[in-house]
Amino acid sequence: MLANKYEEKREVVAKDEELTYAMMDGSMCLIRQEGWKEVKLGRVFKARDLLDIKERGTVRQSEYVAHLGSRTDFLDKFDPLVLGQVGH
């Protein structure tokens, strides 16, 4: 694992280790016989999982969710990650 390999160089870069980062993005995909649909992707990680390895930001652990369908269905899956109700 990357974190183990560089353990001696590990340094937490955020002061508030309980800070949660949430990222979302989407991309259009052509689905056969259905047309274009948006795939949504979310990533959530804690500040305590940020590492500074050789001046390159690295995240030790993240939680992901991907969804093909409506925005509301995606958020039903993503919101619990952000609120810390699953994972970690």
CYANA upper distance limits for C-alpha pairs under 8 A (distance plus 0.5 A):
  1 MET  CA      5 LYS  CA      6.87
  2 LEU  CA      6 TYR  CA      6.95
  2 LEU  CA     60 ARG  CA      8.27
  3 ALA  CA      7 GLU  CA      6.19
  3 ALA  CA     10 ARG  CA      7.87
  3 ALA  CA     60 ARG  CA      6.86
  6 TYR  CA     10 ARG  CA      6.76
  6 TYR  CA     53 ILE  CA      7.60
  9 LYS  CA     52 ASP  CA      8.03
  9 LYS  CA     53 ILE  CA      6.63
  9 LYS  CA     54 LYS  CA      8.22
 10 ARG  CA     51 LEU  CA      6.33
 10 ARG  CA     52 ASP  CA      6.60
 10 ARG  CA     53 ILE  CA      6.75
 11 GLU  CA     51 LEU  CA      6.02
 11 GLU  CA     52 ASP  CA      6.00
 11 GLU  CA     53 ILE  CA      8.13
 12 VAL  CA     47 ALA  CA      8.35
 12 VAL  CA     48 ARG  CA      6.74
 12 VAL  CA     49 ASP  CA      7.89
 12 VAL  CA     50 LEU  CA      6.40
 12 VAL  CA     51 LEU  CA      5.79
 12 VAL  CA     52 ASP  CA      7.24
 13 VAL  CA     47 ALA  CA      8.23
 13 VAL  CA     48 ARG  CA      8.48
 13 VAL  CA     50 LEU  CA      6.76
 13 VAL  CA     51 LEU  CA      6.82
 13 VAL  CA     52 ASP  CA      6.96
 14 ALA  CA     47 ALA  CA      6.28
 14 ALA  CA     48 ARG  CA      7.45
 14 ALA  CA     50 LEU  CA      7.82
 16 ASP  CA     47 ALA  CA      7.37
 16 ASP  CA     48 ARG  CA      8.29
 17 GLU  CA     46 LYS  CA      7.38
 17 GLU  CA     47 ALA  CA      5.46
 17 GLU  CA     48 ARG  CA      5.02
 18 GLU  CA     46 LYS  CA      6.92
 18 GLU  CA     47 ALA  CA      6.86
 18 GLU  CA     48 ARG  CA      7.43
 19 LEU  CA     46 LYS  CA      6.33
 19 LEU  CA     47 ALA  CA      5.80
 19 LEU  CA     48 ARG  CA      8.37
 20 THR  CA     44 VAL  CA      7.52
 20 THR  CA     45 PHE  CA      6.35
 20 THR  CA     46 LYS  CA      5.00
 20 THR  CA     47 ALA  CA      6.57
 20 THR  CA     82 VAL  CA      7.67
 21 TYR  CA     44 VAL  CA      6.10
 21 TYR  CA     45 PHE  CA      5.86
 21 TYR  CA     46 LYS  CA      6.54
 21 TYR  CA     47 ALA  CA      7.61
 21 TYR  CA     82 VAL  CA      8.41
 22 ALA  CA     42 GLY  CA      7.69
 22 ALA  CA     43 ARG  CA      6.28
 22 ALA  CA     44 VAL  CA      5.05
 22 ALA  CA     45 PHE  CA      7.30
 22 ALA  CA     82 VAL  CA      6.98
 23 MET  CA     42 GLY  CA      6.04
 23 MET  CA     43 ARG  CA      5.60
 23 MET  CA     44 VAL  CA      6.93
 24 MET  CA     40 LYS  CA      7.75
 24 MET  CA     41 LEU  CA      6.14
 24 MET  CA     42 GLY  CA      4.87
 24 MET  CA     43 ARG  CA      6.97
 25 ASP  CA     40 LYS  CA      6.34
 25 ASP  CA     41 LEU  CA      5.90
 25 ASP  CA     42 GLY  CA      7.09
 26 GLY  CA     38 GLU  CA      6.76
 26 GLY  CA     39 VAL  CA      5.92
 26 GLY  CA     40 LYS  CA      4.76
 26 GLY  CA     41 LEU  CA      6.51
 27 SER  CA     38 GLU  CA      5.96
 27 SER  CA     39 VAL  CA      5.87
 27 SER  CA     40 LYS  CA      7.15
 28 MET  CA     36 TRP  CA      6.70
 28 MET  CA     37 LYS  CA      6.02
 28 MET  CA     38 GLU  CA      4.92
 28 MET  CA     39 VAL  CA      6.72
 29 CYS  CA     36 TRP  CA      5.98
 29 CYS  CA     37 LYS  CA      5.98
 29 CYS  CA     38 GLU  CA      6.65
 29 CYS  CA     39 VAL  CA      7.39
 30 LEU  CA     34 GLU  CA      8.22
 30 LEU  CA     35 GLY  CA      5.93
 30 LEU  CA     36 TRP  CA      4.91
 30 LEU  CA     37 LYS  CA      6.94
 31 ILE  CA     35 GLY  CA      5.73
 31 ILE  CA     36 TRP  CA      6.48
 31 ILE  CA     37 LYS  CA      7.36
 37 LYS  CA     68 LEU  CA      7.74
 37 LYS  CA     69 GLY  CA      7.83
 38 GLU  CA     68 LEU  CA      6.78
 38 GLU  CA     69 GLY  CA      7.31
 39 VAL  CA     66 ALA  CA      7.56
 39 VAL  CA     67 HIS  CA      6.19
 39 VAL  CA     68 LEU  CA      5.06
 39 VAL  CA     69 GLY  CA      7.41
 40 LYS  CA     66 ALA  CA      6.10
 40 LYS  CA     67 HIS  CA      5.71
 40 LYS  CA     68 LEU  CA      6.88
 40 LYS  CA     69 GLY  CA      8.48
 40 LYS  CA     71 ARG  CA      8.42
 40 LYS  CA     74 PHE  CA      7.56
 41 LEU  CA     64 TYR  CA      7.69
 41 LEU  CA     65 VAL  CA      6.25
 41 LEU  CA     66 ALA  CA      4.92
 41 LEU  CA     67 HIS  CA      7.05
 42 GLY  CA     64 TYR  CA      6.04
 42 GLY  CA     65 VAL  CA      5.68
 42 GLY  CA     66 ALA  CA      6.92
 42 GLY  CA     78 PHE  CA      7.13
 43 ARG  CA     62 SER  CA      7.05
 43 ARG  CA     63 GLU  CA      6.20
 43 ARG  CA     64 TYR  CA      5.09
 43 ARG  CA     65 VAL  CA      7.19
 44 VAL  CA     62 SER  CA      6.20
 44 VAL  CA     63 GLU  CA      5.75
 44 VAL  CA     64 TYR  CA      7.03
 44 VAL  CA     81 LEU  CA      7.16
 44 VAL  CA     82 VAL  CA      6.82
 45 PHE  CA     49 ASP  CA      7.30
 45 PHE  CA     59 VAL  CA      8.22
 45 PHE  CA     61 GLN  CA      7.12
 45 PHE  CA     62 SER  CA      5.29
 45 PHE  CA     63 GLU  CA      6.97
 46 LYS  CA     50 LEU  CA      7.80
 46 LYS  CA     62 SER  CA      8.37
 49 ASP  CA     59 VAL  CA      6.03
 49 ASP  CA     60 ARG  CA      5.58
 49 ASP  CA     61 GLN  CA      6.49
 50 LEU  CA     57 GLY  CA      7.41
 50 LEU  CA     58 THR  CA      6.40
 50 LEU  CA     59 VAL  CA      5.19
 50 LEU  CA     60 ARG  CA      6.85
 51 LEU  CA     57 GLY  CA      6.46
 51 LEU  CA     58 THR  CA      5.62
 51 LEU  CA     59 VAL  CA      6.48
 51 LEU  CA     60 ARG  CA      7.37
 52 ASP  CA     56 ARG  CA      6.35
 52 ASP  CA     57 GLY  CA      5.60
 52 ASP  CA     58 THR  CA      6.81
 53 ILE  CA     57 GLY  CA      6.96
 53 ILE  CA     58 THR  CA      7.29
 63 GLU  CA     81 LEU  CA      7.86
 63 GLU  CA     87 GLY  CA      7.32
 63 GLU  CA     88 HIS  CA      8.36
 65 VAL  CA     77 LYS  CA      7.57
 65 VAL  CA     78 PHE  CA      6.94
 66 ALA  CA     74 PHE  CA      8.06
 67 HIS  CA     73 ASP  CA      8.38
 67 HIS  CA     74 PHE  CA      6.22
 68 LEU  CA     74 PHE  CA      8.47
 69 GLY  CA     73 ASP  CA      7.46
 69 GLY  CA     74 PHE  CA      7.77
 70 SER  CA     74 PHE  CA      6.88
 71 ARG  CA     75 LEU  CA      6.69
 72 THR  CA     76 ASP  CA      6.70
 73 ASP  CA     77 LYS  CA      7.20
 74 PHE  CA     78 PHE  CA      6.61
 75 LEU  CA     79 ASP  CA      6.04
 76 ASP  CA     80 PRO  CA      7.86
 77 LYS  CA     81 LEU  CA      7.99
 78 PHE  CA     82 VAL  CA      7.10
 79 ASP  CA     83 LEU  CA      6.65
 80 PRO  CA     84 GLY  CA      6.58
 80 PRO  CA     85 GLN  CA      5.52
 80 PRO  CA     86 VAL  CA      6.74
 81 LEU  CA     85 GLN  CA      6.45
 81 LEU  CA     86 VAL  CA      6.06
 81 LEU  CA     87 GLY  CA      7.41
 84 GLY  CA     88 HIS  CA      8.14
